[in-house]
Amino acid sequence: MPDWSYHTMFRPLLFTLPAERSRRLTLTAIGTLAKCPGGPSLIELMGHMEPPAELSRKHWGISFPTPIGLGAGLDTDARGLSALSQFGFGYIELGPVTRNPVDESGGIERLLADESISYPAPLANMGAAKLAERLERCGHRSLPLACRLSFAPGSSPLEAAQERIEMIEQLSPYCGFFTLDTRQQLLDGWDETAWNLHLSLLAEATKAPLLLVLSPDLPKVEAECLLLPAIRAGIKGVAIAGGISPSSAFGKTSVPQSEAKDTKPPQELSPRRLTGGITREKSIQMVQWIRKSYPNLFMIGSGGVIEPDDALALFAAGADFVQLHSGLIYSGPGLPKRINEAIWQSNHPLRTAELSADSKLSEPDSPTVESHRAPRKFTGQFTGWFSGSLLGIGMVIGGLLALLVALTTVVLPYDEAFLGMRASELQALNPQILPFMSHDRVSLAGTMISIGVIYFQLSRFGLQPAASLG
């Protein structure tokens, strides 16, 4: 769905529902659409989100269409996987998952002022066996998958290693690499000996690429204690992800509505994790520190990526890949496409002379970038004009919706949120504002309808392969 329709129609509607219900409804709906006959073609037609071929990278024998991924926690159980795979991502990370199912321990809350989300910890999941069954039913996937692995609270290093090894064996047919969540072992108070034992057991049992997950608010001393033994054990990289604790964000964010009635400060409330805009500063700082300390370590950066500039800031800080989470909810499904375009515009081979001499694209250890896009193949006369006809019909429908808004409410909830004013306040400020906006939107509606009619007519009667003149 285009971002303009998401912000004006779908997001206001979805945000009237509780966050967990909204997430489940959305993932189920798009997942069902992608499985219907013609569903994938409709998603491609509406979004045109395939990343440019120049952005492809290769690591550990895995080809990634783009260095932009979707992080764990948003689609924990792969409900919308088939549709999300067409949103312009280079990979999708599932989980966090444990061997046994985990029930929801608290509600998911939106923090609208900070464009953030508050999650319960641990997150609910269906368990590794059922996740493997669902992935088997999904069939062939061209997009690489990852899975974030946790383990049962209170497990010893040996028990946790056995649980993770079992999950890797179950999910390896579907996932190209795995990430190790480190929050549980910190809560359980593992010492360095326990962590080294856990890593050695994993290294002996699996050859699957493993990445270490470090929270953006993790103190550097603790991060070093986790990272150095992992590098010695052969870890392939690190992912800055998992959100931050409410205590580290205290004084920078509002408390979710369900907790606002509690008189305790955030750090004394039930364990939760915050993702989204509130984590941006700490994420960039952690990425910068790791890149300075470990120049050759592969790193995924995430946290607070709401707009393309946020992703570019993480790349500039030293991240090799960037993954999204809350930004997909607040900015819409077109965010990966806009980030891919921003990367392409700044790193396109025709612009290499404009890049600085120390650009990561010119480093010998950096991923290779293809020099040009492969030409598209013509798939037949029917496909060409039928797709154009659908686009024209979509433009007409969109124009009619814009006309409906212009003749009724004029101002949408999205407009009021952006301006910080209600329609009545705008009317009081200047009686001519709303009529002017209505006139403007009627003009937009007319233009869209006209363009839609032209698209349909040209597609149906004009945009067909020409006969040979020879």
C-alpha positions in Angstrom: 0.0 0.0 0.0 1.4 3.5 -0.8 2.5 5.6 2.2 -0.1 8.3 1.4 -3.0 5.8 1.8 -1.4 4.3 4.9 -1.1 7.7 6.7 -4.5 9.0 5.7 -6.6 5.9 6.0 -5.0 2.7 7.4 -2.8 4.0 10.2 -5.6 6.1 11.8 -7.9 3.1 11.6 -5.3 0.6 13.0 -4.3 3.0 15.7 -7.8 3.0 17.1 -7.3 -0.7 18.0 -5.0 -2.0 20.8 -1.5 -2.5 19.5 -1.4 -6.3 19.8 -4.8 -6.7 18.0 -3.7 -4.2 15.3 -0.5 -6.1 14.7 -2.2 -9.5 14.5 -4.9 -8.1 12.2 -2.4 -6.5 9.9 0.0 -9.4 9.6 -2.8 -11.9 9.1 -4.4 -9.7 6.4 -1.3 -9.2 4.4 -0.2 -12.7 4.8 -3.5 -14.0 3.6 -3.4 -11.6 0.6 0.1 -12.8 -0.4 -1.2 -16.4 -0.5 -4.2 -15.6 -2.7 -4.0 -16.1 -6.5 -2.7 -12.8 -7.9 -1.9 -11.5 -4.4 1.9 -11.2 -4.8 1.3 -9.4 -8.1 -1.1 -7.0 -6.5 1.4 -6.2 -3.7 4.1 -5.6 -6.3 1.8 -3.4 -8.4 0.8 -1.2 -5.4 4.3 -0.8 -4.1 6.9 -1.4 -6.7 9.3 -2.1 -3.8 11.9 -4.3 -5.4 15.3 -2.9 -4.4 17.8 -1.9 -7.1 20.2 -4.7 -8.0 23.2 -2.4 -7.2 22.4 -2.8 -3.5 22.9 -6.5 -3.3 25.5 -7.8 -0.8 27.0 -11.2 0.0 28.0 -12.6 3.3 28.7 -16.2 4.6 27.6 -17.5 1.2 24.2 -15.8 1.5 23.1 -13.2 -1.1 21.1 -10.2 0.3 19.2 -8.1 -2.2 19.8 -5.0 0.0 21.5 -4.2 3.3 18.1 -3.2 4.8 16.4 -5.9 7.0 13.3 -6.3 9.2 14.2 -7.0 12.8 12.9 -9.6 15.2 9.8 -8.8 17.3 7.5 -7.4 14.7 6.5 -10.7 13.0 7.6 -13.1 15.7 5.7 -16.1 14.3 6.0 -15.5 10.5 2.3 -14.6 10.1 2.9 -12.0 7.3 6.2 -13.4 6.0 5.0 -13.9 2.4 3.9 -10.3 2.1 6.7 -8.7 4.1 9.2 -10.5 1.7 7.9 -8.2 -1.0 8.4 -4.9 0.9 11.9 -4.3 -0.3 13.9 -5.9 2.5 17.1 -7.8 2.1 16.3 -10.3 4.9 13.7 -10.8 7.6 14.6 -11.8 11.2 12.0 -13.9 13.0 11.7 -14.5 16.7 12.8 -14.1 19.4 11.9 -17.8 19.7 12.4 -20.4 22.5 12.1 -24.1 22.4 8.8 -24.1 24.3 6.0 -21.6 23.6 5.9 -18.4 25.7 2.5 -16.8 26.6 2.0 -13.0 26.5 3.2 -11.5 29.8 1.9 -8.0 29.2 0.3 -5.8 26.5 2.1 -4.0 23.7 1.8 -0.2 24.0 2.4 2.6 21.6 4.3 5.7 22.7 3.0 8.1 20.0 4.9 11.2 21.1 8.3 9.4 20.7 7.2 7.2 17.8 8.2 4.2 19.9 6.7 0.9 21.1 6.8 -0.7 24.6 7.0 -4.5 24.5 6.7 -7.0 27.4 9.7 -9.0 28.1 9.9 -11.8 27.2 7.9 -11.6 24.0 5.3 -14.3 23.3 6.2 -16.9 20.7 4.8 -20.2 19.5 7.9 -22.2 20.1 10.6 -23.4 17.6 8.8 -26.6 16.5 5.6 -24.8 15.5 7.6 -22.0 13.8 9.4 -24.6 11.7 6.0 -26.1 10.7 4.7 -22.7 9.6 7.9 -22.0 7.6 7.5 -25.4 5.9 4.0 -24.5 4.9 5.2 -21.1 3.5 7.1 -23.0 0.8 9.9 -21.5 -1.3 11.3 -18.1 -0.3 13.8 -16.1 -2.3 14.6 -13.8 0.6 17.1 -14.8 3.3 15.7 -15.5 6.8 17.3 -15.1 10.2 16.0 -16.1 13.6 16.7 -14.6 17.0 17.3 -17.4 19.6 16.6 -17.0 23.3 16.2 -19.6 26.0 14.2 -20.5 29.0 14.8 -18.2 32.1 16.9 -19.8 34.8 18.7 -22.2 32.4 22.3 -23.2 33.0 24.9 -22.5 30.2 24.7 -26.2 29.2 20.9 -26.2 29.2 20.7 -23.0 27.2 23.2 -24.3 24.7 21.3 -27.5 24.2 18.1 -25.5 23.7 19.7 -23.3 21.1 21.3 -26.2 19.3 18.0 -28.0 19.1 16.3 -24.9 17.7 19.1 -24.3 15.1 18.7 -27.9 13.9 14.9 -27.4 13.5 15.2 -24.0 11.8 18.3 -24.4 9.7 16.4 -25.7 6.6 14.6 -22.3 6.5 17.0 -19.7 8.1 20.4 -18.7 6.7 21.8 -17.3 10.0 20.9 -16.9 13.6 21.2 -14.1 16.2 21.8 -14.8 19.9 19.7 -12.7 22.3 21.9 -11.9 25.3 19.4 -10.3 27.7 18.3 -13.5 29.5 21.9 -14.5 30.5 22.4 -11.0 31.9 19.2 -11.4 33.9 20.4 -14.8 35.1 23.7 -13.4 36.1 26.1 -15.6 34.1 29.8 -15.0 34.7 32.6 -15.1 32.1 33.2 -18.8 32.7 29.6 -19.7 32.0 29.5 -17.5 28.9 32.7 -19.1 27.5 31.3 -22.6 28.1 28.0 -21.7 26.4 29.9 -20.3 23.3 32.2 -23.3 23.1 29.3 -25.7 23.1 27.5 -23.7 20.3 30.7 -23.5 18.2 31.3 -27.3 18.5 27.7 -28.2 17.6 26.9 -25.9 14.6 28.5 -24.3 11.6 25.5 -21.9 11.0 26.5 -18.2 11.0 25.8 -16.7 14.5 25.6 -13.1 15.4 25.5 -11.6 18.9 22.7 -9.3 19.8 23.7 -6.3 22.1 21.1 -3.8 23.4 21.8 -0.2 22.6 21.8 0.8 26.3 24.2 -2.0 27.4 27.1 -0.5 29.4 30.4 -0.8 27.4 32.0 -2.9 30.1 29.3 -5.5 29.9 29.3 -5.3 26.1 33.1 -6.1 26.1 32.6 -9.0 28.4 30.1 -10.5 26.0 31.8 -9.5 22.7 35.4 -10.5 23.2 34.7 -14.2 24.1 32.2 -14.3 21.2 34.8 -13.1 18.7 37.3 -15.6 20.0 34.7 -18.4 19.6 34.1 -17.4 15.9 31.0 -15.3 16.1 30.3 -13.8 12.6 29.2 -10.3 13.8 27.1 -8.3 16.1 23.6 -6.8 15.9 22.7 -3.7 17.9 19.1 -4.4 18.6 16.5 -5.5 21.2 15.4 -2.1 22.4 16.3 -0.4 25.7 14.9 -0.6 29.2 12.5 2.0 30.5 15.0 2.9 33.2 17.6 4.0 30.6 14.9 6.1 28.8 13.6 7.6 32.1 13.1 11.3 31.6 13.1 11.0 27.8 9.8 9.3 27.1 6.2 9.2 28.3 5.0 6.1 30.1 2.5 4.0 28.1 -1.1 4.7 29.0 -1.6 1.4 30.8 1.3 2.2 33.1 0.6 5.9 33.6 -1.7 5.3 36.4 1.0 3.5 38.4 2.8 5.8 40.8 6.1 3.9 40.6 8.9 5.2 38.4 9.4 3.3 35.1 12.4 1.3 36.4 10.2 -0.3 39.1 7.5 -1.4 36.8 7.3 -4.9 35.2 10.2 -5.7 32.7 9.6 -4.1 29.4 11.7 -3.0 26.3 11.3 0.2 24.3 11.9 0.3 20.6 11.6 3.2 18.1 12.6 6.8 18.1 13.5 6.8 21.8 16.5 4.4 21.1 18.0 6.4 18.2 20.7 8.3 20.1 21.9 5.2 22.1 21.9 3.0 19.0 24.1 5.4 17.0 26.5 5.8 20.0 26.8 2.0 20.4 27.4 1.5 16.6 30.1 4.2 16.6 31.8 2.7 19.7 31.9 -0.9 18.2 33.1 0.3 14.8 35.9 2.2 16.5 36.8 -0.7 18.7 36.4 -3.5 16.2 37.0 -2.0 12.7 36.6 -5.3 10.8 33.6 -6.8 12.7 30.4 -7.2 10.7 27.6 -5.1 12.3 23.9 -4.7 12.0 22.6 -1.4 13.3 19.0 -0.7 14.4 17.0 1.6 16.6 14.9 4.7 15.8 14.9 4.2 12.1 11.7 6.2 11.2 12.9 8.0 8.1 15.6 7.3 5.5 18.0 9.8 7.1 17.9 7.7 10.3 19.2 4.6 8.3 21.9 6.7 6.6 23.0 7.9 10.0 23.5 4.4 11.2 25.5 3.6 8.0 27.6 6.7 8.6 28.2 5.5 12.2 29.7 2.3 10.9 26.9 -0.2 10.4 27.2 -2.7 7.5 23.4 -3.5 7.5 20.5 -1.6 9.0 17.3 -3.3 10.1 13.9 -1.7 10.8 11.2 -2.3 13.4 9.0 0.4 14.7 9.6 2.6 11.6 7.5 0.2 9.6 4.5 0.9 11.9 4.9 4.7 12.2 6.1 5.5 8.7 4.4 2.9 6.7 5.3 -0.1 4.4 7.0 2.2 1.9 9.8 3.0 4.3 12.2 0.2 3.1 11.7 1.4 -0.5 12.5 5.0 0.4 15.6 3.9 2.3 16.8 1.7 -0.6 16.4 4.7 -2.9 18.3 6.9 -0.5 21.2 4.4 -0.4 21.1 4.0 -4.2 21.2 7.8 -4.8 24.2 8.3 -2.4 26.2 5.2 -3.4 25.3 4.7 -7.1 28.4 3.8 -9.2 27.9 6.9 -11.4 28.4 9.0 -8.2 31.5 7.3 -6.8 33.6 10.3 -7.6 31.5 12.3 -5.2 32.0 9.9 -2.4 34.8 10.5 0.2 38.0 8.5 -0.3 37.4 6.6 2.9 33.9 5.5 1.8 33.1 2.0 3.0 32.2 1.0 -0.6 35.9 1.4 -1.5 37.3 -0.7 1.4 38.6 -4.1 0.3 36.8 -5.9 3.2 33.4 -4.3 2.4 30.7 -6.2 0.5 30.8 -6.0 -3.2 28.3 -4.0 -5.1 27.1 -4.9 -8.6 28.0 -2.3 -11.2 24.7 -2.2 -13.0 21.1 -3.5 -12.9 20.2 -6.5 -15.1 17.7 -5.6 -17.8 14.1 -6.5 -17.2 12.6 -9.2 -19.5 9.4 -8.7 -21.3 6.9 -11.2 -19.9 4.2 -10.9 -22.6 1.7 -8.5 -24.0 -1.1 -9.4 -21.5 1.1 -8.6 -18.4 2.1 -5.2 -19.8 -1.3 -3.6 -20.4 -3.1 -5.5 -17.7 -0.8 -4.1 -15.0 -1.1 -0.6 -16.4 -4.9 -1.0 -16.5 -4.9 -2.0 -12.8 -2.8 1.0 -12.0 -5.3 3.3 -13.8 -8.2 1.8 -11.9 -6.3 2.2 -8.6 -5.7 5.9 -9.4 -9.4 6.4 -10.1 -10.4 4.7 -6.9 -7.8 6.8 -5.0 -9.1 10.0 -6.6 -12.7 9.1 -5.6 -11.5 8.6 -2.0 -9.8 11.9 -2.0 -12.9 13.5 -3.4 -15.0 11.9 -0.6 -12.6 13.4 2.0 -12.7 16.8 0.3 -16.5 16.9 0.3 -16.9 15.7 3.9 -14.4 15.9 6.7 -11.7 17.8 4.7 -9.2 17.4 7.6 -8.1 13.9 8.4 -6.7 12.6 11.8 -3.3 12.6 10.2 -3.6 16.3 9.4 -4.8 17.2 12.9 -1.9 15.2 14.5 0.7 16.9 12.3 -0.7 20.4 12.9 -1.6 19.8 16.5 -5.0 21.5 15.9 -8.5 20.3 15.3 -10.7 21.3 12.4 -12.7 23.6 14.6 -9.6 25.4 15.7 -8.5 25.9 12.1 -11.9 27.3 11.3 -11.7 29.7 14.2 -8.2 30.8 13.2 -9.3 31.6 9.6 -12.8 30.8 8.1 -11.2 30.5 4.7 -8.7 27.7 5.6 -11.1 24.7 5.4 -12.7 25.8 2.1 -9.3 26.4 0.6 -8.2 22.9 1.7 -11.4 21.4 0.3 -10.8 23.2 -3.0 -7.2 21.9 -3.1 -8.2 18.3 -2.4 -11.0 18.4 -5.0 -8.3 19.5 -7.5 -6.1 16.6 -6.4 -9.0 14.2 -6.7 -9.8 15.4 -10.2 -6.2 15.1 -11.3 -5.9 11.6 -10.0 -9.1 10.5 -11.7 -8.0 12.1 -14.9 -4.5 10.5 -14.8 -6.1 7.1 -13.9 -8.4 7.3 -16.9 -5.5 8.1 -19.2 -3.4 5.3 -17.7 -6.3 2.9 -18.3 -7.0 4.0 -21.8 -3.3 4.0 -22.9 -2.7 0.6 -21.2 -5.8 -0.9 -22.8 -5.4 0.5 -26.3 -2.0 2.2 -26.7 0.7 0.5 -24.6 1.0 -2.8 -26.6 4.0 -4.2 -28.3 4.3 -2.6 -31.7 4.3 -4.8 -34.8 7.5 -5.2 -36.7 7.9 -2.5 -39.4 10.3 -4.7 -41.4 
